[in-house]
Amino acid sequence: MELGLITLSAALAVGLPALATAWAQSRIGPAATASLTEKPELTTTAIIMLAIPETMVILGFVIAVLVMLRAGG
């Protein structure tokens, strides 16, 4: 039972930020595309704005690894 809860918590640590990132990027993508058609010099800003939500998934993955390592030790 304990291993199941630990596995579930690790899965949630990755899954929930991934859903939030998908939602954020679904909003940022069209807005970035629209702004790039008017001002192509905003390319760097658009790429950064799309990359920032990805850090949530990376941090969630780190937390999941830490949870799994803690459970093993």
PDB file of N, H, CA, C and O in Angstrom:
ATOM      1  N   MET A   1       0.830  -1.195   0.000  1.00  0.00           N
ATOM      2  CA  MET A   1       0.000   0.000   0.000  1.00  0.00           C
ATOM      3  C   MET A   1       0.865   1.246   0.000  1.00  0.00           C
ATOM      4  O   MET A   1       0.590   2.212  -0.712  1.00  0.00           O
ATOM      5  N   GLU A   2       1.920   1.210   0.813  1.00  0.00           N
ATOM      6  H   GLU A   2       2.143   0.425   1.392  1.00  0.00           H
ATOM      7  CA  GLU A   2       2.783   2.384   0.924  1.00  0.00           C
ATOM      8  C   GLU A   2       3.499   2.669  -0.398  1.00  0.00           C
ATOM      9  O   GLU A   2       3.616   3.823  -0.808  1.00  0.00           O
ATOM     10  N   LEU A   3       3.972   1.621  -1.057  1.00  0.00           N
ATOM     11  H   LEU A   3       3.877   0.683  -0.724  1.00  0.00           H
ATOM     12  CA  LEU A   3       4.652   1.802  -2.340  1.00  0.00           C
ATOM     13  C   LEU A   3       3.697   2.351  -3.389  1.00  0.00           C
ATOM     14  O   LEU A   3       4.104   3.148  -4.234  1.00  0.00           O
ATOM     15  N   GLY A   4       2.451   1.944  -3.350  1.00  0.00           N
ATOM     16  H   GLY A   4       2.121   1.296  -2.664  1.00  0.00           H
ATOM     17  CA  GLY A   4       1.451   2.453  -4.282  1.00  0.00           C
ATOM     18  C   GLY A   4       1.210   3.941  -4.100  1.00  0.00           C
ATOM     19  O   GLY A   4       1.092   4.680  -5.077  1.00  0.00           O
ATOM     20  N   LEU A   5       1.137   4.384  -2.837  1.00  0.00           N
ATOM     21  H   LEU A   5       1.233   3.784  -2.044  1.00  0.00           H
ATOM     22  CA  LEU A   5       0.933   5.812  -2.566  1.00  0.00           C
ATOM     23  C   LEU A   5       2.158   6.640  -2.972  1.00  0.00           C
ATOM     24  O   LEU A   5       2.021   7.758  -3.468  1.00  0.00           O
ATOM     25  N   ILE A   6       3.330   6.093  -2.762  1.00  0.00           N
ATOM     26  H   ILE A   6       3.441   5.184  -2.360  1.00  0.00           H
ATOM     27  CA  ILE A   6       4.549   6.794  -3.159  1.00  0.00           C
ATOM     28  C   ILE A   6       4.610   6.928  -4.675  1.00  0.00           C
ATOM     29  O   ILE A   6       4.963   7.983  -5.202  1.00  0.00           O
ATOM     30  N   THR A   7       4.261   5.845  -5.370  1.00  0.00           N
ATOM     31  H   THR A   7       3.975   4.989  -4.941  1.00  0.00           H
ATOM     32  CA  THR A   7       4.249   5.886  -6.830  1.00  0.00           C
ATOM     33  C   THR A   7       3.202   6.866  -7.338  1.00  0.00           C
ATOM     34  O   THR A   7       3.453   7.599  -8.294  1.00  0.00           O
ATOM     35  N   LEU A   8       2.041   6.886  -6.714  1.00  0.00           N
ATOM     36  H   LEU A   8       1.838   6.290  -5.937  1.00  0.00           H
ATOM     37  CA  LEU A   8       0.988   7.823  -7.096  1.00  0.00           C
ATOM     38  C   LEU A   8       1.437   9.264  -6.879  1.00  0.00           C
ATOM     39  O   LEU A   8       1.178  10.123  -7.721  1.00  0.00           O
ATOM     40  N   SER A   9       2.102   9.536  -5.769  1.00  0.00           N
ATOM     41  H   SER A   9       2.312   8.838  -5.085  1.00  0.00           H
ATOM     42  CA  SER A   9       2.565  10.902  -5.511  1.00  0.00           C
ATOM     43  C   SER A   9       3.638  11.322  -6.507  1.00  0.00           C
ATOM     44  O   SER A   9       3.678  12.481  -6.920  1.00  0.00           O
ATOM     45  N   ALA A  10       4.496  10.407  -6.893  1.00  0.00           N
ATOM     46  H   ALA A  10       4.464   9.465  -6.558  1.00  0.00           H
ATOM     47  CA  ALA A  10       5.505  10.734  -7.912  1.00  0.00           C
ATOM     48  C   ALA A  10       4.844  10.990  -9.265  1.00  0.00           C
ATOM     49  O   ALA A  10       5.249  11.893  -9.997  1.00  0.00           O
ATOM     50  N   ALA A  11       3.827  10.195  -9.593  1.00  0.00           N
ATOM     51  H   ALA A  11       3.499   9.462  -8.998  1.00  0.00           H
ATOM     52  CA  ALA A  11       3.116  10.401 -10.859  1.00  0.00           C
ATOM     53  C   ALA A  11       2.380  11.734 -10.863  1.00  0.00           C
ATOM     54  O   ALA A  11       2.353  12.422 -11.884  1.00  0.00           O
ATOM     55  N   LEU A  12       1.792  12.099  -9.750  1.00  0.00           N
ATOM     56  H   LEU A  12       1.815  11.540  -8.921  1.00  0.00           H
ATOM     57  CA  LEU A  12       1.106  13.389  -9.656  1.00  0.00           C
ATOM     58  C   LEU A  12       2.092  14.554  -9.721  1.00  0.00           C
ATOM     59  O   LEU A  12       1.766  15.621 -10.241  1.00  0.00           O
ATOM     60  N   ALA A  13       3.296  14.346  -9.193  1.00  0.00           N
ATOM     61  H   ALA A  13       3.561  13.479  -8.771  1.00  0.00           H
ATOM     62  CA  ALA A  13       4.311  15.405  -9.222  1.00  0.00           C
ATOM     63  C   ALA A  13       4.738  15.735 -10.643  1.00  0.00           C
ATOM     64  O   ALA A  13       5.191  16.849 -10.907  1.00  0.00           O
ATOM     65  N   VAL A  14       4.601  14.792 -11.557  1.00  0.00           N
ATOM     66  H   VAL A  14       4.233  13.887 -11.342  1.00  0.00           H
ATOM     67  CA  VAL A  14       4.924  15.043 -12.964  1.00  0.00           C
ATOM     68  C   VAL A  14       3.659  15.368 -13.753  1.00  0.00           C
ATOM     69  O   VAL A  14       3.668  16.266 -14.595  1.00  0.00           O
ATOM     70  N   GLY A  15       2.592  14.658 -13.492  1.00  0.00           N
ATOM     71  H   GLY A  15       2.585  13.928 -12.808  1.00  0.00           H
ATOM     72  CA  GLY A  15       1.380  14.781 -14.293  1.00  0.00           C
ATOM     73  C   GLY A  15       0.662  16.110 -14.165  1.00  0.00           C
ATOM     74  O   GLY A  15       0.257  16.690 -15.172  1.00  0.00           O
ATOM     75  N   LEU A  16       0.499  16.599 -12.956  1.00  0.00           N
ATOM     76  H   LEU A  16       0.828  16.127 -12.138  1.00  0.00           H
ATOM     77  CA  LEU A  16      -0.221  17.855 -12.773  1.00  0.00           C
ATOM     78  C   LEU A  16       0.517  19.047 -13.382  1.00  0.00           C
ATOM     79  O   LEU A  16      -0.113  19.857 -14.063  1.00  0.00           O
ATOM     80  N   PRO A  17       1.825  19.186 -13.164  1.00  0.00           N
ATOM     81  CA  PRO A  17       2.522  20.281 -13.858  1.00  0.00           C
ATOM     82  C   PRO A  17       2.500  20.130 -15.374  1.00  0.00           C
ATOM     83  O   PRO A  17       2.496  21.129 -16.093  1.00  0.00           O
ATOM     84  N   ALA A  18       2.484  18.899 -15.868  1.00  0.00           N
ATOM     85  H   ALA A  18       2.487  18.087 -15.284  1.00  0.00           H
ATOM     86  CA  ALA A  18       2.424  18.699 -17.320  1.00  0.00           C
ATOM     87  C   ALA A  18       1.088  19.201 -17.868  1.00  0.00           C
ATOM     88  O   ALA A  18       1.051  19.829 -18.925  1.00  0.00           O
ATOM     89  N   LEU A  19       0.008  18.931 -17.166  1.00  0.00           N
ATOM     90  H   LEU A  19       0.038  18.421 -16.307  1.00  0.00           H
ATOM     91  CA  LEU A  19      -1.299  19.446 -17.596  1.00  0.00           C
ATOM     92  C   LEU A  19      -1.345  20.971 -17.534  1.00  0.00           C
ATOM     93  O   LEU A  19      -1.880  21.616 -18.437  1.00  0.00           O
ATOM     94  N   ALA A  20      -0.788  21.543 -16.477  1.00  0.00           N
ATOM     95  H   ALA A  20      -0.354  21.020 -15.744  1.00  0.00           H
ATOM     96  CA  ALA A  20      -0.764  23.002 -16.356  1.00  0.00           C
ATOM     97  C   ALA A  20       0.092  23.631 -17.455  1.00  0.00           C
ATOM     98  O   ALA A  20      -0.255  24.683 -17.992  1.00  0.00           O
ATOM     99  N   THR A  21       1.198  22.990 -17.782  1.00  0.00           N
ATOM    100  H   THR A  21       1.479  22.136 -17.345  1.00  0.00           H
ATOM    101  CA  THR A  21       2.061  23.488 -18.851  1.00  0.00           C
ATOM    102  C   THR A  21       1.348  23.423 -20.194  1.00  0.00           C
ATOM    103  O   THR A  21       1.438  24.356 -20.993  1.00  0.00           O
ATOM    104  N   ALA A  22       0.648  22.337 -20.444  1.00  0.00           N
ATOM    105  H   ALA A  22       0.575  21.579 -19.795  1.00  0.00           H
ATOM    106  CA  ALA A  22      -0.097  22.206 -21.701  1.00  0.00           C
ATOM    107  C   ALA A  22      -1.156  23.290 -21.814  1.00  0.00           C
ATOM    108  O   ALA A  22      -1.339  23.872 -22.882  1.00  0.00           O
ATOM    109  N   TRP A  23      -1.846  23.561 -20.727  1.00  0.00           N
ATOM    110  H   TRP A  23      -1.697  23.088 -19.859  1.00  0.00           H
ATOM    111  CA  TRP A  23      -2.859  24.608 -20.742  1.00  0.00           C
ATOM    112  C   TRP A  23      -2.224  25.974 -20.984  1.00  0.00           C
ATOM    113  O   TRP A  23      -2.730  26.758 -21.786  1.00  0.00           O
ATOM    114  N   ALA A  24      -1.122  26.265 -20.297  1.00  0.00           N
ATOM    115  H   ALA A  24      -0.711  25.628 -19.645  1.00  0.00           H
ATOM    116  CA  ALA A  24      -0.453  27.562 -20.462  1.00  0.00           C
ATOM    117  C   ALA A  24       0.066  27.741 -21.882  1.00  0.00           C
ATOM    118  O   ALA A  24      -0.074  28.816 -22.465  1.00  0.00           O
ATOM    119  N   GLN A  25       0.656  26.705 -22.432  1.00  0.00           N
ATOM    120  H   GLN A  25       0.770  25.832 -21.959  1.00  0.00           H
ATOM    121  CA  GLN A  25       1.197  26.821 -23.783  1.00  0.00           C
ATOM    122  C   GLN A  25       0.088  26.906 -24.824  1.00  0.00           C
ATOM    123  O   GLN A  25       0.291  27.473 -25.897  1.00  0.00           O
ATOM    124  N   SER A  26      -1.070  26.353 -24.523  1.00  0.00           N
ATOM    125  H   SER A  26      -1.235  25.893 -23.650  1.00  0.00           H
ATOM    126  CA  SER A  26      -2.182  26.488 -25.463  1.00  0.00           C
ATOM    127  C   SER A  26      -2.673  27.928 -25.519  1.00  0.00           C
ATOM    128  O   SER A  26      -3.264  28.344 -26.515  1.00  0.00           O
ATOM    129  N   ARG A  27      -2.436  28.680 -24.470  1.00  0.00           N
ATOM    130  H   ARG A  27      -1.956  28.342 -23.661  1.00  0.00           H
ATOM    131  CA  ARG A  27      -2.801  30.109 -24.450  1.00  0.00           C
ATOM    132  C   ARG A  27      -1.676  30.977 -24.999  1.00  0.00           C
ATOM    133  O   ARG A  27      -1.930  31.962 -25.693  1.00  0.00           O
ATOM    134  N   ILE A  28      -0.449  30.618 -24.694  1.00  0.00           N
ATOM    135  H   ILE A  28      -0.242  29.817 -24.131  1.00  0.00           H
ATOM    136  CA  ILE A  28       0.697  31.432 -25.104  1.00  0.00           C
ATOM    137  C   ILE A  28       0.970  31.307 -26.599  1.00  0.00           C
ATOM    138  O   ILE A  28       1.300  32.296 -27.253  1.00  0.00           O
ATOM    139  N   GLY A  29       0.836  30.099 -27.142  1.00  0.00           N
ATOM    140  H   GLY A  29       0.568  29.296 -26.610  1.00  0.00           H
ATOM    141  CA  GLY A  29       1.164  29.858 -28.550  1.00  0.00           C
ATOM    142  C   GLY A  29       0.423  30.758 -29.522  1.00  0.00           C
ATOM    143  O   GLY A  29       1.063  31.437 -30.325  1.00  0.00           O
ATOM    144  N   PRO A  30      -0.905  30.790 -29.479  1.00  0.00           N
ATOM    145  CA  PRO A  30      -1.631  31.672 -30.405  1.00  0.00           C
ATOM    146  C   PRO A  30      -1.328  33.151 -30.182  1.00  0.00           C
ATOM    147  O   PRO A  30      -1.260  33.925 -31.137  1.00  0.00           O
ATOM    148  N   ALA A  31      -1.146  33.542 -28.929  1.00  0.00           N
ATOM    149  H   ALA A  31      -1.201  32.914 -28.153  1.00  0.00           H
ATOM    150  CA  ALA A  31      -0.831  34.945 -28.654  1.00  0.00           C
ATOM    151  C   ALA A  31       0.549  35.310 -29.203  1.00  0.00           C
ATOM    152  O   ALA A  31       0.738  36.398 -29.748  1.00  0.00           O
ATOM    153  N   ALA A  32       1.504  34.402 -29.058  1.00  0.00           N
ATOM    154  H   ALA A  32       1.351  33.519 -28.616  1.00  0.00           H
ATOM    155  CA  ALA A  32       2.846  34.655 -29.590  1.00  0.00           C
ATOM    156  C   ALA A  32       2.820  34.715 -31.112  1.00  0.00           C
ATOM    157  O   ALA A  32       3.498  35.547 -31.716  1.00  0.00           O
ATOM    158  N   THR A  33       2.044  33.842 -31.726  1.00  0.00           N
ATOM    159  H   THR A  33       1.494  33.166 -31.235  1.00  0.00           H
ATOM    160  CA  THR A  33       1.940  33.843 -33.185  1.00  0.00           C
ATOM    161  C   THR A  33       1.337  35.151 -33.682  1.00  0.00           C
ATOM    162  O   THR A  33       1.814  35.736 -34.655  1.00  0.00           O
ATOM    163  N   ALA A  34       0.296  35.599 -33.013  1.00  0.00           N
ATOM    164  H   ALA A  34      -0.091  35.125 -32.223  1.00  0.00           H
ATOM    165  CA  ALA A  34      -0.342  36.849 -33.416  1.00  0.00           C
ATOM    166  C   ALA A  34       0.593  38.038 -33.244  1.00  0.00           C
ATOM    167  O   ALA A  34       0.630  38.932 -34.090  1.00  0.00           O
ATOM    168  N   SER A  35       1.344  38.049 -32.154  1.00  0.00           N
ATOM    169  H   SER A  35       1.314  37.322 -31.467  1.00  0.00           H
ATOM    170  CA  SER A  35       2.259  39.177 -31.940  1.00  0.00           C
ATOM    171  C   SER A  35       3.441  39.130 -32.905  1.00  0.00           C
ATOM    172  O   SER A  35       3.960  40.177 -33.293  1.00  0.00           O
ATOM    173  N   LEU A  36       3.870  37.941 -33.295  1.00  0.00           N
ATOM    174  H   LEU A  36       3.449  37.091 -32.980  1.00  0.00           H
ATOM    175  CA  LEU A  36       4.993  37.830 -34.239  1.00  0.00           C
ATOM    176  C   LEU A  36       4.604  38.270 -35.649  1.00  0.00           C
ATOM    177  O   LEU A  36       5.462  38.708 -36.415  1.00  0.00           O
ATOM    178  N   THR A  37       3.334  38.161 -35.996  1.00  0.00           N
ATOM    179  H   THR A  37       2.637  37.805 -35.373  1.00  0.00           H
ATOM    180  CA  THR A  37       2.924  38.631 -37.313  1.00  0.00           C
ATOM    181  C   THR A  37       2.995  40.147 -37.403  1.00  0.00           C
ATOM    182  O   THR A  37       3.214  40.704 -38.479  1.00  0.00           O
ATOM    183  N   GLU A  38       2.808  40.819 -36.257  1.00  0.00           N
ATOM    184  H   GLU A  38       2.630  40.367 -35.383  1.00  0.00           H
ATOM    185  CA  GLU A  38       2.866  42.281 -36.247  1.00  0.00           C
ATOM    186  C   GLU A  38       4.263  42.804 -35.953  1.00  0.00           C
ATOM    187  O   GLU A  38       4.688  43.812 -36.519  1.00  0.00           O
ATOM    188  N   LYS A  39       4.978  42.114 -35.065  1.00  0.00           N
ATOM    189  H   LYS A  39       4.633  41.296 -34.606  1.00  0.00           H
ATOM    190  CA  LYS A  39       6.320  42.554 -34.662  1.00  0.00           C
ATOM    191  C   LYS A  39       7.265  41.359 -34.649  1.00  0.00           C
ATOM    192  O   LYS A  39       7.389  40.685 -33.627  1.00  0.00           O
ATOM    193  N   PRO A  40       7.930  41.085 -35.761  1.00  0.00           N
ATOM    194  CA  PRO A  40       8.838  39.934 -35.808  1.00  0.00           C
ATOM    195  C   PRO A  40      10.037  40.049 -34.861  1.00  0.00           C
ATOM    196  O   PRO A  40      10.685  39.044 -34.570  1.00  0.00           O
ATOM    197  N   GLU A  41      10.332  41.228 -34.388  1.00  0.00           N
ATOM    198  H   GLU A  41       9.805  42.045 -34.625  1.00  0.00           H
ATOM    199  CA  GLU A  41      11.470  41.397 -33.475  1.00  0.00           C
ATOM    200  C   GLU A  41      11.189  40.817 -32.085  1.00  0.00           C
ATOM    201  O   GLU A  41      12.085  40.779 -31.242  1.00  0.00           O
ATOM    202  N   LEU A  42       9.980  40.374 -31.844  1.00  0.00           N
ATOM    203  H   LEU A  42       9.252  40.404 -32.529  1.00  0.00           H
ATOM    204  CA  LEU A  42       9.631  39.772 -30.554  1.00  0.00           C
ATOM    205  C   LEU A  42       9.850  38.258 -30.529  1.00  0.00           C
ATOM    206  O   LEU A  42       9.324  37.570 -29.653  1.00  0.00           O
ATOM    207  N   THR A  43      10.611  37.745 -31.470  1.00  0.00           N
ATOM    208  H   THR A  43      11.038  38.303 -32.182  1.00  0.00           H
ATOM    209  CA  THR A  43      10.826  36.298 -31.573  1.00  0.00           C
ATOM    210  C   THR A  43      11.456  35.734 -30.306  1.00  0.00           C
ATOM    211  O   THR A  43      10.999  34.715 -29.788  1.00  0.00           O
ATOM    212  N   THR A  44      12.495  36.383 -29.807  1.00  0.00           N
ATOM    213  H   THR A  44      12.866  37.210 -30.228  1.00  0.00           H
ATOM    214  CA  THR A  44      13.179  35.900 -28.602  1.00  0.00           C
ATOM    215  C   THR A  44      12.228  35.880 -27.406  1.00  0.00           C
ATOM    216  O   THR A  44      12.209  34.922 -26.633  1.00  0.00           O
ATOM    217  N   THR A  45      11.452  36.931 -27.263  1.00  0.00           N
ATOM    218  H   THR A  45      11.467  37.709 -27.891  1.00  0.00           H
ATOM    219  CA  THR A  45      10.495  36.991 -26.158  1.00  0.00           C
ATOM    220  C   THR A  45       9.459  35.884 -26.277  1.00  0.00           C
ATOM    221  O   THR A  45       9.085  35.273 -25.275  1.00  0.00           O
ATOM    222  N   ALA A  46       8.995  35.622 -27.488  1.00  0.00           N
ATOM    223  H   ALA A  46       9.299  36.118 -28.302  1.00  0.00           H
ATOM    224  CA  ALA A  46       7.993  34.573 -27.686  1.00  0.00           C
ATOM    225  C   ALA A  46       8.564  33.203 -27.328  1.00  0.00           C
ATOM    226  O   ALA A  46       7.879  32.391 -26.706  1.00  0.00           O
ATOM    227  N   ILE A  47       9.794  32.945 -27.711  1.00  0.00           N
ATOM    228  H   ILE A  47      10.350  33.605 -28.217  1.00  0.00           H
ATOM    229  CA  ILE A  47      10.414  31.655 -27.391  1.00  0.00           C
ATOM    230  C   ILE A  47      10.598  31.510 -25.886  1.00  0.00           C
ATOM    231  O   ILE A  47      10.365  30.436 -25.332  1.00  0.00           O
ATOM    232  N   ILE A  48      11.008  32.571 -25.232  1.00  0.00           N
ATOM    233  H   ILE A  48      11.197  33.443 -25.682  1.00  0.00           H
ATOM    234  CA  ILE A  48      11.183  32.523 -23.772  1.00  0.00           C
ATOM    235  C   ILE A  48       9.841  32.289 -23.081  1.00  0.00           C
ATOM    236  O   ILE A  48       9.758  31.511 -22.131  1.00  0.00           O
ATOM    237  N   MET A  49       8.795  32.958 -23.557  1.00  0.00           N
ATOM    238  H   MET A  49       8.863  33.590 -24.329  1.00  0.00           H
ATOM    239  CA  MET A  49       7.478  32.787 -22.949  1.00  0.00           C
ATOM    240  C   MET A  49       6.944  31.365 -23.132  1.00  0.00           C
ATOM    241  O   MET A  49       6.209  30.866 -22.281  1.00  0.00           O
ATOM    242  N   LEU A  50       7.305  30.722 -24.222  1.00  0.00           N
ATOM    243  H   LEU A  50       7.902  31.127 -24.913  1.00  0.00           H
ATOM    244  CA  LEU A  50       6.902  29.329 -24.416  1.00  0.00           C
ATOM    245  C   LEU A  50       7.746  28.369 -23.586  1.00  0.00           C
ATOM    246  O   LEU A  50       7.273  27.296 -23.212  1.00  0.00           O
ATOM    247  N   ALA A  51       8.979  28.742 -23.299  1.00  0.00           N
ATOM    248  H   ALA A  51       9.363  29.613 -23.603  1.00  0.00           H
ATOM    249  CA  ALA A  51       9.882  27.854 -22.564  1.00  0.00           C
ATOM    250  C   ALA A  51       9.675  27.915 -21.045  1.00  0.00           C
ATOM    251  O   ALA A  51       9.945  26.938 -20.347  1.00  0.00           O
ATOM    252  N   ILE A  52       9.212  29.024 -20.546  1.00  0.00           N
ATOM    253  H   ILE A  52       8.993  29.818 -21.114  1.00  0.00           H
ATOM    254  CA  ILE A  52       9.076  29.189 -19.090  1.00  0.00           C
ATOM    255  C   ILE A  52       8.143  28.137 -18.469  1.00  0.00           C
ATOM    256  O   ILE A  52       8.505  27.563 -17.441  1.00  0.00           O
ATOM    257  N   PRO A  53       6.966  27.856 -19.037  1.00  0.00           N
ATOM    258  CA  PRO A  53       6.125  26.827 -18.410  1.00  0.00           C
ATOM    259  C   PRO A  53       6.764  25.441 -18.383  1.00  0.00           C
ATOM    260  O   PRO A  53       6.428  24.624 -17.525  1.00  0.00           O
ATOM    261  N   GLU A  54       7.675  25.167 -19.306  1.00  0.00           N
ATOM    262  H   GLU A  54       7.948  25.830 -20.003  1.00  0.00           H
ATOM    263  CA  GLU A  54       8.338  23.855 -19.322  1.00  0.00           C
ATOM    264  C   GLU A  54       9.140  23.609 -18.051  1.00  0.00           C
ATOM    265  O   GLU A  54       9.361  22.459 -17.672  1.00  0.00           O
ATOM    266  N   THR A  55       9.576  24.670 -17.394  1.00  0.00           N
ATOM    267  H   THR A  55       9.397  25.605 -17.703  1.00  0.00           H
ATOM    268  CA  THR A  55      10.332  24.487 -16.159  1.00  0.00           C
ATOM    269  C   THR A  55       9.478  23.836 -15.073  1.00  0.00           C
ATOM    270  O   THR A  55      10.009  23.168 -14.186  1.00  0.00           O
ATOM    271  N   MET A  56       8.154  24.028 -15.135  1.00  0.00           N
ATOM    272  H   MET A  56       7.723  24.571 -15.855  1.00  0.00           H
ATOM    273  CA  MET A  56       7.289  23.370 -14.146  1.00  0.00           C
ATOM    274  C   MET A  56       7.368  21.855 -14.282  1.00  0.00           C
ATOM    275  O   MET A  56       7.411  21.140 -13.281  1.00  0.00           O
ATOM    276  N   VAL A  57       7.387  21.369 -15.508  1.00  0.00           N
ATOM    277  H   VAL A  57       7.353  21.950 -16.321  1.00  0.00           H
ATOM    278  CA  VAL A  57       7.465  19.926 -15.725  1.00  0.00           C
ATOM    279  C   VAL A  57       8.820  19.398 -15.283  1.00  0.00           C
ATOM    280  O   VAL A  57       8.908  18.330 -14.677  1.00  0.00           O
ATOM    281  N   ILE A  58       9.871  20.143 -15.586  1.00  0.00           N
ATOM    282  H   ILE A  58       9.799  21.010 -16.078  1.00  0.00           H
ATOM    283  CA  ILE A  58      11.218  19.715 -15.177  1.00  0.00           C
ATOM    284  C   ILE A  58      11.308  19.653 -13.656  1.00  0.00           C
ATOM    285  O   ILE A  58      11.844  18.689 -13.109  1.00  0.00           O
ATOM    286  N   LEU A  59      10.794  20.662 -12.971  1.00  0.00           N
ATOM    287  H   LEU A  59      10.358  21.445 -13.415  1.00  0.00           H
ATOM    288  CA  LEU A  59      10.821  20.651 -11.506  1.00  0.00           C
ATOM    289  C   LEU A  59       9.942  19.536 -10.942  1.00  0.00           C
ATOM    290  O   LEU A  59      10.298  18.916  -9.940  1.00  0.00           O
ATOM    291  N   GLY A  60       8.808  19.281 -11.571  1.00  0.00           N
ATOM    292  H   GLY A  60       8.518  19.786 -12.385  1.00  0.00           H
ATOM    293  CA  GLY A  60       7.962  18.163 -11.148  1.00  0.00           C
ATOM    294  C   GLY A  60       8.680  16.837 -11.295  1.00  0.00           C
ATOM    295  O   GLY A  60       8.560  15.961 -10.438  1.00  0.00           O
ATOM    296  N   PHE A  61       9.431  16.684 -12.386  1.00  0.00           N
ATOM    297  H   PHE A  61       9.529  17.395 -13.082  1.00  0.00           H
ATOM    298  CA  PHE A  61      10.205  15.463 -12.590  1.00  0.00           C
ATOM    299  C   PHE A  61      11.271  15.318 -11.504  1.00  0.00           C
ATOM    300  O   PHE A  61      11.485  14.218 -10.994  1.00  0.00           O
ATOM    301  N   VAL A  62      11.935  16.405 -11.150  1.00  0.00           N
ATOM    302  H   VAL A  62      11.762  17.298 -11.564  1.00  0.00           H
ATOM    303  CA  VAL A  62      12.956  16.361 -10.093  1.00  0.00           C
ATOM    304  C   VAL A  62      12.321  15.945  -8.770  1.00  0.00           C
ATOM    305  O   VAL A  62      12.882  15.126  -8.042  1.00  0.00           O
ATOM    306  N   ILE A  63      11.165  16.498  -8.461  1.00  0.00           N
ATOM    307  H   ILE A  63      10.710  17.163  -9.052  1.00  0.00           H
ATOM    308  CA  ILE A  63      10.471  16.130  -7.221  1.00  0.00           C
ATOM    309  C   ILE A  63      10.082  14.652  -7.252  1.00  0.00           C
ATOM    310  O   ILE A  63      10.213  13.956  -6.245  1.00  0.00           O
ATOM    311  N   ALA A  64       9.609  14.176  -8.391  1.00  0.00           N
ATOM    312  H   ALA A  64       9.502  14.741  -9.208  1.00  0.00           H
ATOM    313  CA  ALA A  64       9.235  12.756  -8.512  1.00  0.00           C
ATOM    314  C   ALA A  64      10.440  11.857  -8.305  1.00  0.00           C
ATOM    315  O   ALA A  64      10.341  10.823  -7.644  1.00  0.00           O
ATOM    316  N   VAL A  65      11.566  12.241  -8.859  1.00  0.00           N
ATOM    317  H   VAL A  65      11.647  13.081  -9.396  1.00  0.00           H
ATOM    318  CA  VAL A  65      12.786  11.437  -8.658  1.00  0.00           C
ATOM    319  C   VAL A  65      13.185  11.447  -7.195  1.00  0.00           C
ATOM    320  O   VAL A  65      13.566  10.413  -6.645  1.00  0.00           O
ATOM    321  N   LEU A  66      13.099  12.605  -6.562  1.00  0.00           N
ATOM    322  H   LEU A  66      12.789  13.445  -7.008  1.00  0.00           H
ATOM    323  CA  LEU A  66      13.451  12.673  -5.135  1.00  0.00           C
ATOM    324  C   LEU A  66      12.503  11.829  -4.279  1.00  0.00           C
ATOM    325  O   LEU A  66      12.937  11.178  -3.328  1.00  0.00           O
ATOM    326  N   VAL A  67      11.222  11.840  -4.612  1.00  0.00           N
ATOM    327  H   VAL A  67      10.869  12.369  -5.383  1.00  0.00           H
ATOM    328  CA  VAL A  67      10.256  11.023  -3.870  1.00  0.00           C
ATOM    329  C   VAL A  67      10.577   9.547  -4.036  1.00  0.00           C
ATOM    330  O   VAL A  67      10.574   8.791  -3.064  1.00  0.00           O
ATOM    331  N   MET A  68      10.855   9.139  -5.269  1.00  0.00           N
ATOM    332  H   MET A  68      10.857   9.753  -6.059  1.00  0.00           H
ATOM    333  CA  MET A  68      11.155   7.722  -5.514  1.00  0.00           C
ATOM    334  C   MET A  68      12.468   7.309  -4.855  1.00  0.00           C
ATOM    335  O   MET A  68      12.569   6.204  -4.324  1.00  0.00           O
ATOM    336  N   LEU A  69      13.471   8.181  -4.883  1.00  0.00           N
ATOM    337  H   LEU A  69      13.389   9.079  -5.315  1.00  0.00           H
ATOM    338  CA  LEU A  69      14.748   7.851  -4.229  1.00  0.00           C
ATOM    339  C   LEU A  69      14.589   7.773  -2.723  1.00  0.00           C
ATOM    340  O   LEU A  69      15.195   6.920  -2.075  1.00  0.00           O
ATOM    341  N   ARG A  70      13.788   8.645  -2.170  1.00  0.00           N
ATOM    342  H   ARG A  70      13.295   9.338  -2.696  1.00  0.00           H
ATOM    343  CA  ARG A  70      13.525   8.646  -0.723  1.00  0.00           C
ATOM    344  C   ARG A  70      12.816   7.349  -0.318  1.00  0.00           C
ATOM    345  O   ARG A  70      13.094   6.783   0.739  1.00  0.00           O
ATOM    346  N   ALA A  71      11.910   6.895  -1.161  1.00  0.00           N
ATOM    347  H   ALA A  71      11.685   7.355  -2.020  1.00  0.00           H
ATOM    348  CA  ALA A  71      11.159   5.667  -0.870  1.00  0.00           C
ATOM    349  C   ALA A  71      12.069   4.448  -0.906  1.00  0.00           C
ATOM    350  O   ALA A  71      11.865   3.493  -0.156  1.00  0.00           O
ATOM    351  N   GLY A  72      13.075   4.481  -1.779  1.00  0.00           N
ATOM    352  H   GLY A  72      13.241   5.257  -2.388  1.00  0.00           H
ATOM    353  CA  GLY A  72      13.976   3.337  -1.890  1.00  0.00           C
ATOM    354  C   GLY A  72      14.997   3.269  -0.765  1.00  0.00           C
ATOM    355  O   GLY A  72      15.536   2.204  -0.466  1.00  0.00           O
ATOM    356  N   GLY A  73      15.258   4.409  -0.145  1.00  0.00           N
ATOM    357  H   GLY A  73      14.820   5.275  -0.387  1.00  0.00           H
ATOM    358  CA  GLY A  73      16.328   4.436   0.856  1.00  0.00           C
ATOM    359  C   GLY A  73      15.886   4.376   2.232  1.00  0.00           C
ATOM    360  O   GLY A  73      16.709   4.394   3.147  1.00  0.00           O
TER     361      GLY A  73
END
